[in-house]
């Protein structure tokens, strides 16, 4: 099928506004609204961001977009339930954009339960052990049923420690699958992003980017990072990959990361991020603040009357003390997860808001320097 015959997304647009070095601000336009970048996307794997109501995500966190997962939603509640509601937006009562991961990472993490074939991947799910078969066509069909504003192509996610021969074989299979994803798209209101693989090898990343970036995807992601490699290797990979990605399309770094990761990778030209860290760590009693991480369960906070983060404007920080949050956490009260999650997500969103303002003002390096200077005993910046 030629490019002219492929279904194109007619509701998607991308416009760069400011640059400061490789860092940039832009607007992504989707069917369900605009997204200002750089942006952090809270992870709502099963159609919900854990411990949060959708209205709080929109009004208090000011989240612009959330992420769902094809694999998990396919298993539960299943497509019939989602179709009954009219799509994922309607089911979860979220009227802003949704990006859905193709489920490739989850399928390939089932190493003992799956078999890779040229047509797709046969696997047994982690819930019932039932056998399923995901093809590129199937994951597009699922995502179109969900009504995703941004769909992700189906790719193979090889382990970080595979040799170059297998990585090349995997990349070439991914390219074939991603072409089939483009051919399978039937909805003109669902954008589709390609995923660049290649481990931490500059040669292989460039090779895969050259193959994929010629294809008419609406945006491109860097996959296969944040899987155990050192932070410096991840930053280096982003630094040598973004220059070979199109300047006129969004760049998405999948599954990353810490506040430091966001700052460093915005500096290297990334527009979009997602990660479970702020929500998962909140439920485990770790909160991110402008002064560094706080483990709220620890004894020093027993009599601490300060807010979690004196610089934060969230409901948690303007109403409750660290001592109260510790009490809730130690008592296993559900409210602890909610209040810590609300704060962590608001912190992440304020961080990218401040990054956008700094880029627009041509002061991103000053912002980056201040980010590290304010943190108590936290990681120092990598070399510029």
N, C-alpha and C positions, 0 to 999 in steps of 0.2 A: 504494500500500500504506500503510495507517495504521500509526501507531507501535505499536499493540497487536499488529499482525500481524508486525512485524519480529522477527527472532531477537535475543535479548538475551544478553549474556555473564553467566552465573550464577556464575562463579568469580572475578569482579573486584570489588574494593572499594577505596575511598580514604577515609582518615581523617586529618584534620589534628590535630596534637598541640599545637604551640606556634606562636606568631607573635611577631615582633619587627619592628615596622613592617610592611612588605610581605613581608619574609622569613618563611618558615614551614618547619616540619618536619611530616612526614606519613608514613603507611605506605600503600603500594600493595600490594594483595593480588592475586596472579595464580595461574594454574593450577599453576605450578612454584615458587611460594613468594612470600614477602613481600620488598618493597623499601623500605628506609628512605630518605626524601628530605630534602634535596636529594641527588641521585645523579648520578654520572658513569658513562656507559655506554661501555666500550671498543668500538671498531668492529671487528667480525669479518666484513667484507664477504662473503667467500667461505666462511663457515663456519669460520673460524679467525681469531683475533687474531694478527697476524703476529709471529713469533718467540716465541710463548708457548704452553705446554701448558695445557690446561683446568684441570688440578689446581693449577698454579701461579697461574692467575687466581683460582681459588676460595680457595686456602689462604694464598697469600703476598700477592697484591694485595688479596684480599678483595672482588673484584668481585661485585656482587649480580645483575647483568644484563649481557648483551652484545647487540650489534646485528648483524643480518645484512642482506643487500640482495637484494630480489626480482629485480631486473634481472640481477645478476651470477650468482646461484644458478640462475636460469632458464636462462641460457646454459651454465653449467658448474658442477657436473657434470650439471645437468639434472634434471627432476622425477622421472624413472624411477629414477635412482640414489638420490635422497633417499627416495623411496617404498620402495625395496628395504630401506633401513635402518629404516624405520618413522617417518621424520621427521627434522628437522634436529637436535633434541636428541640423538637416539640416534646419528646419524651422527657428530656432533662430540663425543660423550660429555660433554655439558654438561647437568646436571640442575637448573640454575637458570633463571630467566626469560630469554626471548629476545624482543627487539623487532625487527621487520623493516620497513625502509623500503619503500615501494611501488615504488620504481624510477623514480618520476616525475622526480626531479632528473637521473638518468643519461640517461633517454630525451630529456629536453628539452635536455640539454647537447649532444646530437648534432644541432646546428642544421642542418648541411648534409645530414643523413641521415634526416630525419624530416618527416612531414607531419601536421599537426593536423587532425582531423576531429571532427564533433560526437560520433560514436560512440566515438572514442578516438584513438590515435596510431599511425600506421604508421611504422616505422623500420627501418633496416638496422643490425645490431649491429656493434660496433667490432672484433669478432674475425674473423668470416668474411665479413661483408657480407651475410649472409642477411637476408631480409625477414621482419619480425614485425609483429603488430598487438596492441597492449595496449589493452584496454578496462577500465573500472572493474571489471566482472565478472571479467575474466581475472586482474587483479592480486589480487583477493580469493581466487579459486580457487587461485592459486599460493601465497599466504600461508597459506591453510588447509591445503594440502598440506604445507607446511613445518612446520605445527604451532606457529605463532608465538603467544606469550602475548599480545603486543600487535601488532596489524596497523595499518598506516598507510593511510589512504584515498588514492586516486589523485587527484593534483592537477596543475594546470599550474604550472610554475615559470618565470614570465616574467623576462627580464633586468631588472636594476635600473633601466636607463635608458629603459624604454618610457614613452610618454606616458599620461596618465590615461585617455584613451578606450580604449586597448588594455588597460590594467590592469583597467578595469571589465569589459570583455568577457571577459578571462581569468578574473577572479574569478567572474563569473556562470557561466561554463562549469565552473569548478572546483566550484561549489556543486551544479550538476546532476550532475556526476560523483560527488561525495561522497554525494549522496542515493542514487545507484545502488549505491555500495559498501555502504551500510547495507542496501539491499534484497537484495544478493547474498550477504550473510553467511548461512552455513548451520550453522556450529559455535558452540555455546553456551559453549565453553571458550576462545575466542579473542576478546580485547577488540579494539576498533576505535577509533582516534583520528581526529578530523577535523583538517584543516590550514588555518589562517587565512593568507591572503595579503593583499596590498595595498601592497607596497613600504614606503617610509618615510613615507607619508602618513597622518596621524592620521585624517583623514576617511575614507579608503578602508579602513584597518584596522578602524575602528569599524563601517563599513558591512558588511564581510565577516564580522566577528565576530557581528554581529546576525543575519545570515543563518544562520550555522553553529551558533551556540550554542543555537539553538532545537531543533536536531536531537539525537536520543538517542545521541550518541557517548559512549564511556566516558571520554574525555579529549580534550584539545585541544592542538595544536602551533602554534607560530609558525614559519612557513616563509618562505623568500625573503630571509633575512638572512645575514650573513657571506658576501656575494657581491661584496665590493669596496667597500662603503660605509664611511665613517669610523666608528671605534668609537663616537664620540659619537652619530652618527645611529642606530646599532644600539641603544645604550642608551636613547635617547629613544623609539625605536619600542617597545621592550619596556616602558618605563615607562608609555606611554599605551595599550598593548594589554592588559596583564595585568588592569587594573581592570575591563575589560568581558568578561573570561573568567570562567566559573563558579568560585566559590570552593570548591565541593564536588567538583571534578574536577581531575586532574593537569594541569599546564601544562609543556609540553615545548618547549624552544628547540632547533631542529634545526641540527646542524652547527656548533655553537659550543662551545668555542673555546679561547682562551688562559686561563691561570690568572686573569688580570685579568678576563676576560669572565665567568668563573664567579662570582667574588666580586661583581662589579657586577650581574649578572643575578639571582643569588640575592637580592640586596638589593632587587631590583625584582619579586620574587614568582615566579621560575621554580623548578620542582621537578626537572626532568630535562634532562640535557645529553648530547650525544655529539659526538665530533670525532676525526678521524684524527691530530690534531696530536701527541699524546704518543707514538704509535707511529711515525708517519712521521718525525718529527724525531729520534727516538732512532736510527733507522737511518741518519740523516744526521749523527749525532754531536752533536746538540744535546740537552742534558739540562736539565730544569726542577728547580730547587732552591728551598729556602726563602730563599736569598740572591739568587735571580735565575737567569738562564739561563747555562749553561756550554757553550761549544763545545769539546768534549773533544779535538778534533783539533788545537787550537791549541798552539803551541810552549811557552807558559808552563806547561803541565801536564806537561812532559817529566820533571821531577824533583819533582813535587808528590806528597808522601806522604799527603796528607789524603784522607779519604773524599769521595766525590762531594758528599754533603750530610751534615754532622755531625748534623743533626736528624732524619735519616731512619732508620727501623728495617728497611729492606728488605735482602735478601740481598746485593745489590750493595754497598750502603753499609757493611754490617757486616763485609765480607770483603775488599774490594779498594780499592786506591788510585786516585787520578786518573791517576797515571803509568802504572799497569798498563792502565787502560781506554784511555788514549791509545795505548799500544803496540798493544793489540788492534785498535783502530780503524785506525791507520796501517798495520797488517799485513793489513788486510782479513779479519780472523778473524771467523767467524760469531758467536762468543761475544760480541763487542762489541755487536752488534744485540740479542742476547738480554738481556744485563745492563743495557744502557741502556734498553731497553723495559720491563723489569721495574721499574727504578727510576722511570721517568716515570709509569707507570700507578699505582704505589704512591704517588707524590707526589700525583697528582691525587685518588686516593681518600682519602688522609689530609687533603687540603685540604677536601673536602666533609664528611668526618667532623668536622673541627674546626669547620666552619661550622654543622653540625647542633648540636654541643654549645654553641656560642655562642648560637644562636637559642634553644635550650631554656633557657639561663641568662639570657636577656634582655640579652646583651652582644654583639650582632652588630656594632655600630658600633665597639666596642673591638677586636674581631677584625679588622675591615676595616682599621682604622687601623694595627694592628700588622703586618698582612700587607704593607702598603706600606712601613712604617718599616724592616723587616728586609731589604728588597731593595736591592742595590747597583746604582745607576745604572739602575734599571728605571723603567718608567712611573709617574708620580705619579697619585694618584687623581683622577678627574674631579670637578668640583664636586658637593657633596652636594645 
